[in-house]
């Protein structure tokens, strides 16, 4: 991913991967002596005085630096909101040191360690301590934040030791601590090791792990200089996330002299355009390319921890942009007023309130490919026990690796923008740069490039850099190229991981397993109960059979079989007689109907034309069980004439229709009008048309039965004969 122009240069410095970009004049080397102060929360019973400065170490006798430098908000910055909920917490903030004589105004940086202990543990409890706990903060004020990582560890140890004395009036350990800081400042100690200690405590791995692809969004957002508000309940984490973010701009940590107040503009006033370049020297290269991009200058402010008492400066007209942090949730209710973008560290969300900013921060395809590669490298080497170092102990995925990747990205970005500006300026000569295809800045986002070109840091950078920077670094995105199927697959995999489907499926599988086990137990209980009931029923039946058997043997009657009672012969005879009478009535009505049809010439055509048996049988209606075949021997009016198309429709309620027949015979035949289209709930009395082939078959069988049946004189005699036959049949004894 390294560009060909800088491969040899970076390889020599890659192991250390640290910024050592010197400022032309950082404004901080004016002999400022580090100060140590103690801030305590006043426990007045009837006066709510809150946090106050109690003592100073390193200041001249009889002076109060808070009053001399107009730092009325120092106690509120040192004791952050919500610090009382934890045993130990750290706060980072900025202070303005006003100009004095020939010394210009500049920014100072404070770091405080807040601890609390039970008041009952004090050896000598003062009278003004009226609460159950004692809360104090030990504060160090320095002229640069680049050693805060090392200073934080020392400050924590000193504060813990001071609290362990259980006697706050003994401040000897704090006095010696300040003297050691002053001696180091005078001897210049730490300058030789500044590269190694500069980023201690600023974990980029945790930043990338938490925000993933949004890390690049936050980085590009800083360069646009909007109003960025960070919120978090833990003050130290809140501050270090901001320091980690701005440390991605090479050299910026060393050049924050204008960040404490929007009126400061020392950096630009003393900036000089580089006139030479030593390609083998990384510091010379970065300086020639215009780094650091100064995002804190005129109209800008940086406050890692900003108390509510400082909101007036955020709302001031002269404050155009800032990066600030707060632990007070009241700011969340006024996020639209105090922020263009809100970063909530408690739930890892980013809320962009400005629509134009949202469009500019949309990542391009190349941007996503680039940041996904870094995110994957961090995730593959993540170690829960030691988040700041890869589990492989290798270079890929380390802090140095991430910083070099962002440095390469930024150098490619400014080179591509310079190339874009040069091509626009020489648009009349399109062959000026034949080796460059199209506009290389498009891979960084067209909307973002347009928004960045309107920022203050762009104006300063473009003014104090050479127009041919693209000759030094290749003007090309580190991951330039169109969208590929690999990009789509990786993006889908990342989104699936963000949904935490594995965790959700695991929970669902566990719930399903519990439900299946409970259902299995219930089913087993029901089956066992059913089996027990069946066994009890069988036992009851067996006992009844044994009793019936004893009764039968006692009375001399046949022994009934197991599970069945003795048959009722009288009831059976009555049933047979009823069935016989109904059968006789049915056969009698059938004979009457055939006699009437024979008289009217059934089977013969009444027309003088040639007889057509098929036509005659199309409309025949026969009482064949529940299907009626109708025939009209006489002409039917046109309005009620059946359709000529042959069809067969069966009633869905045949069983119900058959149950409605009485013993007196079938209903009278009638000619019905043409049936409507078939419906699910058609009436059972609707006539059913039978195809001609079926009608022929039914007619032939009926005629055959008629010829073979004995002709009686009337229906009554035939019915009587059938009844007698049935009576004779039922007279025989029926065996069980």
matplotlib code that plots the C-alpha trace (Angstrom):
import matplotlib.pyplot as plt

x = [0.0, 3.0, 3.4, 6.6, 7.8, 8.1, 8.8, 12.5, 12.0, 9.4, 11.1, 14.0, 11.7, 8.8, 9.9, 9.7, 6.8, 6.6, 6.1, 9.0, 7.8, 9.4, 7.4, 9.0, 8.1, 5.9, 5.5, 5.9, 9.6, 9.3, 10.6, 7.3, 7.8, 5.4, 2.9, 1.2, -2.0, -4.6, -8.3, -10.8, -14.5, -15.5, -17.8, -19.5, -22.8, -24.7, -22.8, -22.5, -19.0, -18.1, -14.6, -11.8, -8.1, -6.4, -2.7, 0.0, 3.4, 6.0, 4.5, 6.2, 5.4, 2.3, 1.0, -2.0, -1.6, -5.3, -6.0, -2.9, -3.8, -7.6, -8.4, -11.7, -12.8, -9.7, -11.5, -14.4, -12.0, -10.0, -13.0, -15.2, -18.9, -19.4, -16.0, -17.5, -18.9, -15.4, -12.5, -10.0, -10.4, -8.3, -9.3, -7.4, -8.1, -6.6, -5.9, -5.0, -1.9, -2.3, 0.5, 3.1, 5.5, 7.4, 6.0, 2.9, -0.3, -0.2, -2.0, -1.3, -2.4, -3.7, -4.0, -5.7, -6.0, -9.2, -9.5, -11.9, -11.8, -14.1, -13.9, -13.9, -10.4, -8.8, -6.3, -7.3, -10.7, -11.1, -14.2, -15.1, -15.4, -19.1, -19.7, -19.0, -16.3, -13.4, -12.8, -9.6, -7.7, -4.0, -3.3, -0.2, -0.1, 2.4, 3.2, 2.8, 0.7, 3.1, 4.4, 1.0, 1.1, 4.2, 3.1, -0.3, 1.4, 3.6, 0.7, -1.5, 1.2, 1.8, -1.9, -2.4, 0.5, -0.7, -4.2, -2.6, -1.2, -4.7, -3.5, -4.0, -2.1, 1.1, 2.0, 5.7, 5.2, 3.4, 6.2, 8.9, 6.9, 6.7, 10.5, 11.3, 9.2, 10.9, 14.4, 13.5, 12.3, 15.5, 17.8, 15.7, 15.2, 12.8, 13.7, 15.8, 13.0, 10.2, 9.5, 9.1, 6.8, 4.8, 1.8, 1.7, -1.8, -3.4, -4.7, -5.6, -6.3, -9.2, -10.5, -10.5, -11.9, -14.8, -15.7, -14.5, -15.1, -16.4, -12.8, -12.1, -15.3, -14.1, -10.6, -12.0, -14.5, -11.6, -10.1, -13.4, -13.3, -17.0, -18.3, -17.5, -18.9, -17.8, -19.8, -19.0, -19.6, -15.9, -13.8, -10.4, -11.6, -13.5, -10.3, -8.0, -10.3, -9.9, -6.2, -5.9, -8.0, -6.0, -2.7, -3.5, -2.5, 1.4, 3.0, -0.2, 0.4, 3.5, 1.7, -1.3, -0.2, -3.4, -6.0, -7.0, -8.8, -10.4, -8.4, -5.0, -3.3, 0.4, 1.0, 0.1, 1.8, 5.1, 4.7, 7.2, 6.9, 9.6, 12.2, 14.1, 13.5, 15.7, 14.0, 15.9, 14.7, 11.1, 10.7, 11.8, 9.4, 6.4, 7.2, 7.6, 4.2, 2.6, 2.1, 0.7, -2.6, -3.5, -7.1, -6.8, -6.2, -8.1, -11.7, -11.1, -11.0, -9.8, -11.2, -10.8, -12.9, -15.2, -17.4, -20.8, -19.4, -17.5, -20.5, -20.6, -17.3, -18.7, -21.8, -19.6, -19.8, -16.0, -15.9, -16.4, -15.2, -14.1, -13.4, -14.7, -15.8, -18.4, -19.6, -22.8, -25.9, -27.5, -25.6, -27.3, -30.6, -29.0, -26.9, -28.4, -27.2, -23.7, -22.7, -22.6, -21.6, -22.1, -20.0, -21.5, -18.8, -21.2, -23.1, -20.6, -22.9, -22.2, -25.0, -24.5, -27.0, -25.8, -27.1, -24.3, -21.7, -23.4, -23.1, -19.5, -18.6, -20.0, -17.0, -16.1, -15.5, -11.7, -12.1, -14.2, -11.7, -8.9, -10.4, -11.8, -8.3, -7.1, -10.2, -9.7, -6.0, -6.9, -9.7, -7.4, -4.8, -7.0, -6.1, -8.7, -6.0, -3.8, -5.8, -3.0, -0.7, -1.4, -1.6, 0.9, 3.4, 4.0, 3.9, 0.6, -2.3, 0.0, -0.2, 2.7, 1.1, -2.1, -0.3, 1.8, -1.4, -3.1, 0.1, 0.2, -3.5, -3.0, 0.0, -1.8, -4.8, -2.9, -0.9, -4.1, -5.6, -2.5, -2.7, -6.4, -5.7, -2.9, -5.0, -7.8, -5.4, -4.0, -7.3, -6.4, -3.5, -5.0, -1.8, 0.2, 0.1, -0.2, 0.7, -2.4, -5.7, -8.7, -9.0, -7.2, -9.0, -12.3, -11.4, -11.3, -14.9, -15.9, -18.2, -15.5, -12.9, -15.2, -16.0, -12.3, -11.4, -13.5, -11.9, -9.2, -6.6, -6.9, -6.3, -3.2, -1.9, -2.5, -0.9, 2.4, 3.0, 4.4, 2.1, 4.0, 3.7, 2.4, 5.9, 7.1, 4.2, 2.2, -1.3, -3.3, -5.5, -3.8, -6.7, -7.8, -10.0, -13.6, -16.1, -15.4, -17.2, -14.6, -15.6, -19.3, -18.5, -16.3, -18.9, -21.7, -19.5, -18.8, -22.5, -23.4, -20.8, -22.2, -25.6, -24.2, -26.2, -24.1, -24.9, -28.6, -28.7, -27.0, -29.6, -32.4, -30.9, -30.7, -34.4, -35.5, -33.7, -35.3, -38.7, -38.2, -37.1, -40.1, -42.4, -40.8, -41.4, -45.0, -45.6, -44.1, -46.4, -49.5, -48.5, -48.0, -51.3, -53.1, -51.4, -52.5, -56.1, -56.1, -54.9, -57.5, -60.2, -59.1, -59.1, -62.6, -63.8, -62.2, -63.9, -67.3, -66.7, -65.9, -69.1, -71.2, -69.6, -70.5, -74.1, -74.3, -73.1, -75.5, -78.5, -77.5, -77.3, -74.5, -71.3, -70.8, -67.5, -65.0, -65.9, -69.3, -72.8, -75.3, -77.2, -80.8, -82.7, -86.0, -84.4, -82.7, -86.0, -87.7, -84.8, -85.0, -88.8, -88.4, -85.8, -88.0, -91.0, -88.8, -87.4, -90.9, -92.1, -89.1, -89.6, -93.3, -92.7, -90.2, -92.7, -95.4, -93.0, -92.1, -95.7, -96.6, -93.6, -94.5, -98.0, -96.6, -94.3, -91.1, -88.2, -90.1, -89.8, -93.0, -91.5, -92.1, -88.4, -85.8, -85.4, -82.1, -81.6, -78.8, -80.8, -83.7, -81.5, -79.7, -82.3, -83.4, -83.9, -83.6, -83.8, -80.3, -79.5, -78.8, -78.3, -81.4, -81.4, -84.1, -85.7, -88.4, -90.4, -92.3, -90.9, -89.4, -89.7, -86.6, -86.2, -85.9, -84.3, -81.1, -77.7, -76.7, -73.1, -72.9, -71.6, -71.6, -72.0, -72.1, -73.7, -71.3, -74.0, -75.2, -75.2, -77.5, -79.8, -80.1, -80.9, -83.8, -85.7, -88.9, -90.6, -93.3, -90.9, -88.8, -89.9, -92.0, -90.0, -89.9, -88.2, -85.7, -84.3, -80.7, -78.4, -76.1, -72.3, -71.2, -70.9, -69.5, -72.9, -75.3, -78.8, -79.2, -82.4, -80.6, -80.9, -77.7, -77.0, -75.4, -73.3, -74.9, -72.7, -73.6, -77.3, -77.2, -75.6, -78.2, -81.1, -80.0, -79.6, -83.0, -84.7, -83.1, -84.3, -87.7, -88.0, -86.8, -89.1, -92.6, -95.4, -98.0, -101.2, -100.6, -98.1, -100.0, -100.0, -96.2, -95.5, -97.5, -95.7, -92.3, -93.4, -94.5, -91.2, -89.3, -91.5, -90.8, -87.1, -87.1, -89.1, -86.0, -84.1, -80.9, -77.9, -75.7]
y = [0.0, 2.3, 4.6, 4.2, 7.7, 7.2, 3.5, 3.9, 6.9, 5.4, 2.0, 3.5, 5.1, 2.6, 0.8, 3.9, 5.5, 8.7, 12.3, 14.6, 17.4, 20.5, 23.7, 26.8, 28.5, 26.6, 29.5, 27.2, 27.6, 30.6, 29.2, 28.2, 26.3, 23.3, 24.0, 21.7, 22.6, 21.0, 21.5, 20.4, 20.3, 22.7, 21.1, 24.2, 23.4, 26.5, 27.8, 25.9, 27.0, 23.9, 23.2, 25.6, 25.9, 25.1, 25.4, 26.0, 24.4, 26.1, 29.6, 32.5, 33.1, 35.2, 34.8, 32.9, 31.9, 31.3, 35.0, 36.3, 34.4, 34.7, 31.1, 31.2, 27.9, 25.9, 24.2, 23.1, 21.7, 19.8, 18.3, 17.0, 16.3, 12.7, 12.2, 11.3, 8.0, 6.5, 6.1, 7.6, 9.6, 11.9, 15.1, 16.9, 20.6, 23.7, 27.1, 30.4, 32.2, 35.9, 37.9, 39.4, 42.0, 40.3, 36.9, 36.3, 34.7, 30.9, 27.8, 25.7, 22.2, 20.8, 17.2, 16.4, 13.2, 13.0, 10.7, 10.3, 8.5, 7.9, 10.9, 8.5, 7.3, 10.7, 10.8, 14.4, 15.3, 19.1, 20.8, 21.9, 18.3, 17.7, 15.0, 11.3, 11.4, 13.7, 14.5, 16.2, 16.6, 17.0, 19.1, 19.6, 22.5, 22.2, 24.0, 20.9, 17.8, 15.6, 14.0, 13.6, 9.8, 9.5, 12.3, 10.6, 7.6, 9.6, 11.8, 8.8, 7.3, 10.6, 11.2, 7.7, 8.0, 11.4, 9.9, 6.9, 9.3, 10.0, 13.5, 16.1, 18.8, 17.0, 18.1, 17.3, 14.7, 17.2, 19.8, 17.3, 16.1, 19.7, 20.2, 17.1, 18.3, 21.7, 20.1, 18.0, 21.0, 23.0, 20.1, 19.4, 15.7, 13.8, 15.5, 12.6, 10.2, 12.4, 10.2, 7.1, 8.8, 11.1, 8.9, 7.0, 6.5, 7.4, 4.0, 4.1, 0.4, 1.0, 3.9, 1.7, -1.3, 0.8, 3.0, 0.8, 2.6, 5.6, 6.3, 7.6, 9.7, 11.3, 11.9, 13.6, 15.5, 17.1, 18.5, 20.2, 22.1, 21.8, 22.0, 18.5, 17.5, 14.4, 13.0, 10.3, 9.4, 8.5, 11.7, 10.1, 8.0, 11.0, 13.1, 10.5, 9.7, 13.3, 13.3, 10.0, 11.4, 14.6, 12.7, 11.1, 14.4, 14.2, 16.9, 18.4, 17.4, 19.6, 22.6, 23.2, 26.7, 28.3, 25.8, 27.3, 30.4, 31.4, 34.6, 33.0, 33.0, 32.6, 29.6, 31.2, 34.5, 32.7, 30.1, 30.2, 28.4, 25.6, 26.3, 23.0, 19.3, 16.5, 13.4, 11.1, 12.9, 12.2, 15.3, 17.4, 15.6, 16.1, 19.8, 20.4, 18.7, 21.3, 19.2, 19.5, 20.8, 23.4, 22.7, 24.9, 28.5, 31.7, 31.0, 27.5, 25.9, 22.6, 21.6, 17.8, 18.5, 21.5, 22.2, 23.8, 27.1, 27.4, 27.1, 30.9, 30.7, 27.9, 30.0, 33.1, 34.5, 34.4, 30.6, 29.1, 25.5, 23.4, 19.9, 19.7, 17.0, 16.9, 14.5, 16.3, 14.9, 18.3, 19.0, 16.0, 17.9, 20.9, 19.0, 20.9, 24.2, 23.3, 20.7, 19.9, 16.3, 14.6, 11.5, 9.6, 7.3, 5.6, 3.9, 4.4, 6.4, 9.4, 11.9, 14.4, 17.2, 19.2, 17.8, 19.4, 17.8, 14.5, 14.5, 15.5, 12.8, 10.0, 7.6, 6.7, 3.1, 3.6, 5.0, 2.1, -0.4, 1.4, 1.7, -1.9, -3.2, -1.4, -2.5, -6.1, -5.9, -4.6, -7.2, -10.1, -9.1, -8.0, -9.1, -8.6, -8.9, -6.2, -4.1, -1.7, -4.3, -7.0, -10.5, -11.5, -9.0, -8.0, -4.8, -5.2, -4.0, -2.1, 1.6, 2.4, 0.5, 2.6, 5.9, 5.2, 4.1, 7.4, 9.4, 7.7, 8.5, 12.1, 12.6, 11.0, 13.2, 16.5, 15.4, 14.5, 17.8, 19.7, 17.7, 18.6, 22.3, 22.2, 20.4, 23.0, 25.8, 24.3, 23.1, 24.6, 22.0, 18.6, 16.8, 18.6, 15.4, 12.4, 9.9, 11.0, 9.4, 11.6, 13.5, 11.5, 13.5, 11.9, 8.7, 10.8, 12.0, 14.9, 16.5, 16.3, 17.9, 20.8, 21.2, 21.0, 23.7, 26.1, 25.4, 27.6, 24.8, 24.3, 28.0, 28.0, 24.8, 25.8, 29.2, 27.9, 24.8, 24.3, 23.8, 20.7, 18.5, 15.7, 15.3, 14.2, 11.9, 10.0, 11.7, 8.5, 7.1, 4.2, 1.9, 3.6, 1.6, 0.9, -1.3, -5.0, -8.1, -8.4, -5.0, -6.1, -9.3, -7.7, -5.0, -7.6, -9.6, -6.5, -5.6, -9.1, -8.9, -5.5, -7.1, -9.7, -12.5, -15.1, -13.8, -13.5, -17.0, -18.4, -16.8, -18.0, -21.5, -21.6, -20.5, -22.9, -25.8, -24.9, -24.8, -28.1, -29.7, -28.3, -29.5, -32.9, -33.1, -32.0, -34.5, -37.3, -36.4, -36.4, -39.7, -41.3, -40.0, -41.3, -44.7, -44.8, -43.9, -46.6, -49.2, -48.2, -48.4, -51.8, -53.0, -51.7, -53.5, -56.7, -56.5, -55.8, -58.8, -61.0, -59.9, -60.5, -63.9, -64.9, -63.6, -65.5, -68.7, -68.3, -67.6, -70.2, -67.7, -67.5, -65.9, -62.5, -61.7, -59.3, -55.6, -56.3, -56.5, -59.2, -58.3, -57.1, -59.3, -57.5, -54.2, -55.9, -57.2, -53.8, -52.2, -54.8, -54.2, -50.5, -50.9, -53.3, -50.9, -48.1, -50.2, -51.3, -47.8, -46.8, -49.6, -48.9, -45.3, -46.3, -48.6, -45.9, -43.5, -46.0, -46.8, -43.1, -42.7, -45.7, -44.3, -41.0, -42.8, -42.8, -43.7, -42.7, -39.4, -37.2, -35.4, -36.4, -36.1, -38.8, -39.9, -39.1, -41.3, -39.2, -36.0, -37.6, -38.8, -35.5, -34.1, -37.3, -37.1, -40.4, -40.9, -42.5, -42.1, -38.4, -37.5, -36.5, -36.7, -34.5, -34.7, -32.6, -34.5, -31.4, -28.1, -25.8, -22.1, -20.3, -18.5, -21.8, -23.9, -25.7, -24.9, -26.8, -27.4, -30.7, -30.6, -32.6, -31.0, -32.9, -31.5, -31.1, -31.8, -35.2, -36.8, -34.2, -34.4, -38.1, -37.8, -35.6, -38.2, -39.4, -42.8, -41.5, -41.3, -38.7, -35.1, -34.3, -33.7, -30.2, -28.4, -25.9, -22.8, -23.0, -23.3, -20.4, -20.9, -23.4, -22.1, -23.6, -23.5, -24.3, -25.5, -29.3, -29.0, -27.7, -30.0, -31.7, -32.2, -35.5, -36.0, -37.9, -40.9, -41.3, -40.7, -43.5, -45.9, -45.1, -45.3, -48.7, -50.1, -48.7, -50.2, -53.5, -53.5, -52.5, -55.4, -58.0, -56.7, -58.4, -56.0, -55.6, -53.9, -51.1, -49.9, -51.0, -54.7, -54.5, -52.8, -55.4, -58.2, -56.7, -56.2, -59.8, -61.0, -58.9, -60.0, -63.6, -63.0, -61.4, -64.2, -66.4, -66.4, -64.3, -65.8, -63.5]
z = [0.0, 0.2, -2.8, -4.9, -4.1, -0.4, 0.0, 0.6, 2.9, 5.2, 5.5, 7.5, 10.1, 10.2, 13.4, 15.5, 13.6, 15.7, 14.9, 15.4, 13.2, 14.6, 14.6, 13.2, 16.5, 18.9, 21.3, 24.3, 25.0, 27.2, 30.4, 31.9, 35.2, 35.7, 38.5, 41.0, 42.8, 45.0, 44.4, 47.0, 47.3, 50.1, 52.7, 54.1, 55.8, 54.9, 51.9, 48.6, 47.7, 45.7, 44.4, 45.4, 44.9, 48.3, 47.7, 45.0, 44.6, 42.3, 42.3, 43.9, 47.6, 48.1, 44.5, 43.2, 39.6, 39.2, 40.0, 38.1, 34.9, 35.3, 35.7, 37.6, 36.0, 37.0, 40.0, 37.8, 35.2, 37.8, 39.5, 36.6, 36.8, 37.9, 39.3, 42.7, 41.3, 40.9, 43.3, 40.8, 37.7, 35.4, 33.7, 30.9, 30.0, 28.4, 30.0, 28.4, 29.7, 28.8, 27.2, 29.5, 28.2, 25.3, 26.1, 23.8, 24.9, 24.6, 25.7, 28.8, 29.5, 32.8, 34.0, 37.3, 39.3, 41.4, 44.3, 47.3, 50.6, 53.6, 56.0, 59.0, 57.9, 58.5, 61.3, 62.1, 60.8, 60.3, 61.5, 58.0, 56.8, 57.2, 54.6, 54.7, 52.0, 51.2, 47.5, 46.2, 43.0, 42.5, 39.3, 37.1, 34.7, 31.9, 28.6, 26.4, 26.4, 24.6, 27.8, 29.4, 29.0, 31.2, 33.5, 34.1, 35.6, 37.9, 39.0, 39.8, 42.0, 43.9, 44.5, 45.8, 48.2, 49.5, 50.2, 51.9, 54.5, 55.7, 56.6, 53.9, 55.9, 55.1, 51.6, 51.5, 48.8, 46.5, 47.0, 46.1, 43.1, 41.7, 42.3, 40.3, 37.4, 37.5, 37.6, 34.5, 32.7, 33.4, 32.5, 29.4, 30.3, 28.3, 25.0, 23.9, 24.7, 23.5, 20.4, 22.6, 25.2, 23.0, 22.5, 25.8, 26.9, 23.5, 22.3, 18.6, 18.7, 21.1, 18.9, 15.8, 17.6, 19.0, 16.0, 13.1, 9.8, 11.6, 12.7, 9.3, 9.4, 12.6, 11.2, 8.1, 10.2, 12.2, 9.0, 8.1, 11.5, 12.5, 16.1, 17.5, 20.9, 22.7, 25.5, 28.0, 31.7, 32.3, 32.0, 31.4, 28.5, 27.1, 27.0, 25.7, 22.8, 21.7, 22.1, 20.2, 17.3, 16.8, 17.2, 13.8, 12.2, 12.2, 14.4, 15.7, 19.4, 19.3, 17.9, 20.1, 21.3, 19.8, 21.0, 24.4, 23.1, 19.7, 19.6, 19.5, 16.1, 16.9, 14.6, 11.3, 12.1, 12.5, 9.7, 6.9, 3.6, 3.3, 0.7, 0.7, 1.1, 2.3, 1.0, 3.3, 6.4, 7.4, 9.4, 6.4, 4.2, 6.5, 6.9, 3.2, 2.6, 4.9, 8.0, 10.6, 9.3, 11.9, 12.9, 16.0, 15.2, 14.8, 15.8, 17.0, 20.5, 22.0, 25.4, 26.2, 29.3, 29.2, 32.2, 31.9, 33.2, 29.9, 27.6, 27.0, 25.1, 22.9, 22.0, 21.4, 17.9, 17.5, 18.1, 14.7, 15.4, 18.3, 19.7, 23.3, 25.7, 28.5, 31.1, 31.8, 30.2, 30.0, 26.8, 25.2, 25.4, 23.6, 21.1, 18.1, 19.6, 20.7, 18.1, 14.4, 15.3, 18.6, 19.5, 22.4, 23.9, 26.2, 23.4, 20.6, 18.4, 16.1, 15.5, 12.7, 13.0, 9.9, 6.6, 4.6, 6.9, 6.6, 2.8, 3.0, 5.4, 3.3, 2.7, -0.9, -2.1, -1.8, 1.7, 2.9, 1.4, 3.2, 6.6, 6.5, 6.0, 9.1, 11.1, 10.1, 11.1, 14.5, 15.0, 13.9, 16.5, 19.3, 22.8, 25.6, 28.3, 26.6, 24.2, 23.5, 21.9, 19.2, 20.5, 17.8, 19.1, 15.5, 13.6, 11.7, 13.8, 16.3, 17.2, 14.9, 12.1, 12.4, 12.6, 9.5, 7.6, 8.5, 7.6, 4.2, 3.7, 4.6, 2.4, -0.5, 0.1, 0.0, -3.0, -4.9, -4.0, -5.2, -8.4, -8.8, -8.3, -10.8, -13.4, -12.9, -13.3, -16.5, -17.9, -21.3, -21.6, -20.8, -21.6, -18.9, -16.7, -18.9, -16.1, -14.1, -15.1, -14.3, -11.1, -8.3, -5.6, -6.4, -4.6, -1.4, -1.9, -4.1, -1.5, 1.2, -1.0, -1.7, 2.0, 3.0, 0.5, 2.5, 5.8, 7.6, 7.8, 4.1, 3.4, 5.6, 4.1, 0.5, 1.1, 2.7, 0.5, -3.0, -5.9, -7.1, -4.1, -6.3, -7.6, -4.1, -3.2, -5.8, -6.1, -5.6, -3.0, -1.1, -2.1, -5.4, -7.7, -8.5, -6.6, -6.7, -5.5, -2.7, -1.4, -1.4, 0.4, 3.0, 3.7, 4.1, 6.5, 8.6, 8.7, 9.8, 12.5, 13.6, 14.0, 16.5, 14.8, 16.5, 19.9, 19.0, 17.5, 20.6, 22.9, 20.6, 20.5, 24.3, 24.6, 22.0, 23.8, 27.0, 25.4, 23.7, 26.9, 28.7, 25.9, 26.0, 29.7, 29.3, 26.4, 28.6, 31.5, 29.2, 27.6, 31.0, 32.2, 29.1, 29.5, 33.1, 32.2, 29.5, 31.9, 34.5, 31.8, 30.7, 34.3, 34.8, 31.6, 32.8, 36.1, 34.4, 32.1, 35.1, 36.8, 33.7, 33.3, 36.8, 36.3, 33.1, 34.7, 37.6, 35.3, 32.7, 29.8, 27.2, 28.4, 26.7, 25.0, 26.6, 25.9, 24.2, 25.6, 24.5, 21.3, 21.4, 19.0, 19.2, 18.4, 15.4, 14.1, 14.4, 12.5, 9.7, 9.4, 9.2, 6.5, 4.6, 4.7, 3.4, 0.6, -0.4, -0.6, -2.6, -5.1, -5.3, -6.2, -8.8, -10.5, -10.5, -12.2, -14.9, -15.6, -16.1, -18.4, -20.5, -21.1, -22.4, -24.8, -22.9, -25.2, -28.4, -30.2, -30.5, -33.5, -37.1, -37.8, -37.6, -34.0, -32.3, -29.2, -27.9, -28.1, -26.3, -23.5, -22.9, -20.5, -18.9, -15.1, -13.3, -9.5, -9.3, -5.6, -5.2, -8.8, -10.9, -14.7, -16.2, -19.6, -21.1, -23.7, -24.7, -26.1, -23.4, -23.7, -24.8, -21.4, -19.5, -22.2, -20.9, -22.3, -25.4, -24.0, -22.4, -18.8, -15.6, -12.2, -8.9, -5.8, -2.9, -0.4, -1.7, 1.7, 3.1, 0.1, 0.5, 4.1, 3.3, 1.2, 2.9, 2.7, 0.4, -2.5, -4.3, -4.9, -7.9, -11.0, -12.5, -15.2, -13.8, -15.5, -16.7, -13.7, -12.7, -12.6, -10.0, -6.5, -3.3, -1.5, -4.4, -3.4, -3.2, -5.3, -8.4, -11.4, -12.5, -16.2, -17.1, -20.3, -23.1, -22.7, -19.1, -19.9, -22.5, -20.1, -17.4, -19.8, -21.1, -17.6, -16.6, -19.7, -19.1, -15.5, -16.6, -19.1, -16.6, -13.8, -13.4, -14.4, -11.6, -12.1, -9.6, -7.1, -4.0, -5.0, -5.7, -2.5, -0.6, -2.2, -1.3, 2.2, 2.6, 1.2, 3.7, 6.6, 5.7, 5.6, 9.0, 10.6, 10.6, 13.9, 14.0, 15.7, 17.9]

ax = plt.figure().add_subplot(projection="3d")
ax.plot(x, y, z, "-o")
ax.set_aspect("equal")
plt.show()
